[in-house]
Amino acid sequence: MSQRTIDARLGLPAVYRPRPARGLGGFLVAVVRRGVAWYRTGRRMRRAVDELMALDDRTLADIGITRSDIAFAVRRDRRREV
């Protein structure tokens, strides 16, 4: 039984597993894709930090974080998405 079948039966989300790169061209494509994904993730995280920083302290308290916890909260949430 394949891992994909086991994951589907357990109700686990499908995990993206890239195929091994083939030759130098495949390697370069993989590097560029990872770079683009890293850049997009960084942009999303910076945007989330900026939006949370724009909130007042009372609203942040309602959410359950302080101003000093914003960067940590954004990084921690990003790991949950993966």
MODELLER restraints for C-alpha pairs under 7 A, 6 or more apart:
rsr = mdl.restraints
at = mdl.atoms
rsr.add(forms.Gaussian(group=physical.xy_distance, feature=features.Distance(at['CA:21:A'], at['CA:27:A']), mean=5.08, stdev=0.5))
rsr.add(forms.Gaussian(group=physical.xy_distance, feature=features.Distance(at['CA:21:A'], at['CA:30:A']), mean=6.93, stdev=0.5))
rsr.add(forms.Gaussian(group=physical.xy_distance, feature=features.Distance(at['CA:45:A'], at['CA:74:A']), mean=6.41, stdev=0.5))
rsr.add(forms.Gaussian(group=physical.xy_distance, feature=features.Distance(at['CA:48:A'], at['CA:74:A']), mean=6.93, stdev=0.5))
rsr.add(forms.Gaussian(group=physical.xy_distance, feature=features.Distance(at['CA:49:A'], at['CA:70:A']), mean=6.44, stdev=0.5))
rsr.add(forms.Gaussian(group=physical.xy_distance, feature=features.Distance(at['CA:49:A'], at['CA:71:A']), mean=6.30, stdev=0.5))
rsr.add(forms.Gaussian(group=physical.xy_distance, feature=features.Distance(at['CA:49:A'], at['CA:74:A']), mean=6.80, stdev=0.5))
rsr.add(forms.Gaussian(group=physical.xy_distance, feature=features.Distance(at['CA:52:A'], at['CA:70:A']), mean=6.95, stdev=0.5))
rsr.add(forms.Gaussian(group=physical.xy_distance, feature=features.Distance(at['CA:60:A'], at['CA:66:A']), mean=6.04, stdev=0.5))
